[in-house]
């Protein structure tokens, strides 16, 4: 299976899609690097479990090849526009065959996942990985849809995805009164789902640059199992 380039919405938003159009839809949202091979690989894996996946290209083809470039791209992102594009993505999936739509995202995409859950009537459930949004654009205590969060216990991104941020998200989702889970994975940190170290040559270089622990296959397998079970429950 391969991902095909597509465009959707009135503004012809670019993206990548895979899976039969009649299957439940899953929007897969990028990290701050952009639409990398990691994100495409993750979308293909989800699709292999019985889902149609759409990866909106929120940077419109741009990629960060250093942390500085990625920080610049994320800093320049129009979050209100990105919110609208996620809503368009969910609407597109439902208009073209998907009966239900979930959203999952990683890092920046994790924060955007919660934004999509709050603001799109077409999103049925959401699974953010190691990312929480600015309260100016998203208030998780208002999200009553099913949410499953995933965070590394050793995440060092203070206020965004560290244990304090994860605990705050859990508290807010509890206040919302919906079906929610927030998991913490011991021994791993930010970006623990990436089995490719890109844009770094290896995981040691990534750790030296950003302080993230190495790859732990056992924790990744567990997170995938939980995610697919969550989507099977709420989308199938």
VOVO-122486 format. One line per 5 residues: their letters; for each residue x, y, z of C-alpha. Coordinates in Angstrom, 1 decimal, always signed. Each point is the difference from the previous one (the first is absolute). Layout:
% VOVO-122486
a = X,Y,Z; ...;
//
This chain:
% VOVO-122486
xxxxx = +0.0,+0.0,+0.0; +1.2,+3.5,-0.8; -1.2,+3.5,+0.8; -1.5,+2.0,-2.8; +0.1,+3.8,-0.3;
xxxxx = -3.4,+1.6,+0.3; -1.6,+3.4,+0.5; -3.2,+0.7,+1.8; -2.3,+2.9,+1.1; -0.8,+3.2,-1.8;
xxxxx = +3.6,+1.1,+0.2; +1.5,-3.2,-1.4; +1.9,-0.8,+3.2; +2.8,-2.5,-0.8; +0.4,-3.3,+1.7;
xxxxx = +0.7,-3.7,-0.3; -2.6,-2.8,+0.2; -0.1,-3.8,+0.2; -2.7,-2.6,+0.5; -3.4,-0.8,-1.5;
xxxxx = -2.4,+2.9,+0.1; -2.7,-2.0,+1.6; +2.1,-0.7,+3.1; -0.2,+2.1,+3.2; +2.2,+3.1,-0.4;
xxxxx = +3.0,+1.0,+2.1; +1.7,+3.4,-0.4; +3.7,-0.3,+0.9; +1.6,+3.3,+1.0; +3.7,+0.8,-0.4;
xxxxx = +2.7,+0.8,+2.5; +1.7,+3.4,-0.2; +2.4,-1.4,-2.6; -2.8,-0.1,-2.7; -1.3,-3.0,-1.9;
xxxxx = +3.0,-2.3,+0.4; +0.6,-3.7,-0.8; -0.8,-0.7,+3.7; -3.5,+1.5,-0.3; -0.7,-1.8,-3.3;
xxxxx = +1.2,-3.3,+1.5; -2.3,+0.5,+3.0; -3.0,+0.7,-2.2; +0.7,-3.1,-2.1; +0.2,-2.1,+3.1;
xxxxx = -3.4,+1.3,+1.3; -1.4,-0.5,-3.5; +1.2,-3.7,+0.0; -2.3,-0.5,+3.0; -3.1,+0.8,-2.0;
xxxxx = -0.1,+3.8,-0.3; +0.1,+2.6,-2.7; +2.7,+2.6,+1.0; +0.4,+3.6,-1.0; +3.1,+2.0,+0.8;
xxxxx = -0.6,+3.7,-0.6; +3.2,+1.9,-1.0; -0.3,+3.0,+2.4; +3.3,+1.4,-1.1; -0.8,-0.3,-3.7;
xxxxx = +3.0,-2.0,-1.0; +2.6,+1.6,+2.3; +2.1,-2.2,+2.3; +2.2,+0.9,+3.0; +3.4,-1.8,-0.3;
xxxxx = +1.3,+1.5,+3.2; -1.7,+0.7,+3.3; +0.5,+3.8,-0.7; -1.8,-0.3,-3.3; -2.8,-2.1,+1.5;
xxxxx = -0.4,+2.5,+2.8; -0.3,+2.8,-2.5; -2.6,-1.9,-2.1; -2.1,-0.8,+3.1; +0.4,+3.6,+1.2;
xxxxx = -1.3,+1.3,-3.3; -2.9,-2.4,-0.2; -3.4,+1.8,-0.1; -1.7,-2.2,+2.7; -3.4,+1.4,-0.8;
xxxxx = +0.4,-0.9,-3.7; +1.3,-3.4,+1.0; -3.1,-0.6,+2.1; -2.1,+0.8,-3.0; +2.0,-2.4,-2.2;
xxxxx = -0.4,-2.8,+2.5; -3.8,+0.7,+0.0; +0.1,-0.1,-3.8; +1.9,-3.3,+0.1; -2.6,-1.7,+2.2;
xxxxx = -2.8,+1.4,-2.2; +1.7,-1.3,-3.1; +0.4,-3.5,+1.4; -3.6,-0.2,+0.9; -1.2,+1.5,-3.3;
xxxxx = +2.0,-2.6,-2.0; -1.0,-3.2,+1.8; +1.2,-0.2,+3.6; -2.9,-0.5,+2.5; +2.1,+1.0,+3.0;
xxxxx = +3.2,+2.0,+0.4; +2.7,+0.0,+2.6; +3.1,+2.2,+0.3; +3.5,-0.9,+1.4; +3.0,+2.2,+0.0;
xxxxx = +3.5,+0.2,+1.4; +1.9,+2.9,+1.7; -1.5,+3.1,-1.7; -2.5,-2.4,-1.5; -1.0,-1.1,+3.5;
xxxxx = -1.0,+3.5,+0.9; -1.8,+0.4,-3.3; -1.8,-3.3,+0.6; -1.7,+1.5,+3.1; -0.8,+3.1,-2.0;
xxxxx = -1.7,-2.1,-2.7; -2.0,-1.9,+2.6; -1.4,+3.1,+1.6; -0.7,+2.0,-3.2; -1.1,-2.6,-2.6;
xxxxx = -3.5,-1.5,+0.1; +1.3,-2.7,-2.4; +2.7,-1.3,+2.4; -1.3,-3.0,+2.0; +3.0,-0.7,+2.2;
xxxxx = +3.6,+1.2,+0.6; +3.3,-1.4,+1.0; +2.7,+2.6,+0.8; +3.6,-1.1,+0.4; +2.3,+2.2,+2.1;
xxxxx = -1.5,+3.4,-0.8; -2.5,+2.3,+1.6; -1.4,+3.3,-1.5; +0.0,+3.6,+1.1; -3.1,+0.7,+1.9;
xxxxx = -0.7,+3.0,-2.2; -1.1,-2.4,-2.8; -1.0,-3.1,+1.9; -1.5,-0.8,+3.4; +0.1,-3.8,+0.6;
xxxxx = -2.5,+0.2,+2.8; -2.6,+0.7,-2.7; +0.8,-3.2,-2.0; -2.6,-2.6,+0.8; +1.0,-2.3,-2.9;
xxxxx = +2.2,-3.1,+0.8; +3.6,+1.0,+0.4; +3.1,-2.3,+0.5; +3.2,+1.8,+0.9; +3.6,-1.4,-0.1;
xxxxx = +3.0,+1.6,+1.7; +3.5,-1.1,+0.9; +0.8,+0.1,+3.7; +3.4,+1.5,-0.8; -1.3,+2.7,-2.4;
xxxxx = +2.0,+3.2,+0.6; -2.3,+2.4,-2.0; -1.2,+2.1,+3.0; -3.6,+1.2,-0.2; -0.6,-1.7,-3.4;
xxxxx = +0.4,-3.8,+0.6; +1.9,-0.6,+3.2; -1.6,-1.9,+2.9; -1.5,+3.2,+1.4; -1.7,+0.8,-3.4;
xxxxx = -1.2,-3.5,-0.3; -1.5,+0.1,+3.5; -1.7,+3.3,-0.7; -1.5,-1.4,-3.2; -1.4,-3.0,+2.0;
xxxxx = -1.5,+2.4,+2.6; -1.6,+2.1,-2.8; -1.4,-3.0,-1.8; -1.4,-1.4,+3.3; -1.8,+3.4,+0.5;
xxxxx = -1.5,-0.4,-3.5; -1.7,-3.2,+1.1; +0.7,-1.9,-3.2; +1.7,-3.4,-0.6; +3.7,+0.6,+0.4;
xxxxx = +3.3,-1.7,+0.8; +3.5,+1.6,+0.3; +2.8,-2.4,+0.0; +3.6,+0.5,+1.3; +2.8,-2.2,-1.4;
xxxxx = +3.0,-0.5,+2.3; +3.5,+0.3,-1.3; -0.9,+2.0,-3.2; -0.3,+3.7,-0.8; -1.2,+2.2,-2.7;
xxxxx = -0.4,-1.5,-3.5; +0.3,-3.5,+1.4; -2.2,-1.4,-2.9; +2.5,+0.9,-2.7; +2.0,-3.1,-1.1;
xxxxx = +1.9,+2.2,-2.4; +2.4,+2.6,+1.6; -0.5,+2.5,-2.8; +1.2,+2.6,-0.6; +2.9,-1.3,+2.1;
xxxxx = +2.3,-2.8,-1.2; -0.7,-2.2,+3.1; -1.7,+0.0,+3.3; +3.1,+1.0,+1.9; +0.3,+3.1,-2.1;
xxxxx = -3.6,+0.8,+0.7; +0.6,-0.5,+3.7; +3.0,+2.3,+0.0; -1.9,+2.7,-1.8; -3.4,-0.1,+1.7;
xxxxx = +0.5,-2.1,+3.1; -2.6,-2.6,-1.0; +0.5,-3.6,+1.2; +0.6,-2.7,-2.5; -2.4,-2.3,-1.8;
xxxxx = -1.9,-2.5,+2.1; -1.8,-2.5,-2.2; -2.0,-1.5,+2.9; -1.6,+3.3,+0.9; -0.7,+0.8,-3.7;
xxxxx = -1.7,-3.4,-0.5; -2.1,+0.7,+3.1; -1.0,+3.4,-1.1; -1.0,-1.3,-3.5; -2.1,-2.7,+1.6;
xxxxx = -1.8,+2.5,+2.1; -0.6,+2.4,-2.8; -1.4,-2.6,-2.5; -2.3,-1.4,+2.7; -1.2,+3.6,+0.7;
xxxxx = -0.7,+0.6,-3.7; -1.7,-3.5,-0.4; -2.3,+0.9,+3.0; -1.0,+3.4,-1.2; +0.3,-0.1,-3.8;
x = -0.9,-3.5,-1.2;
//
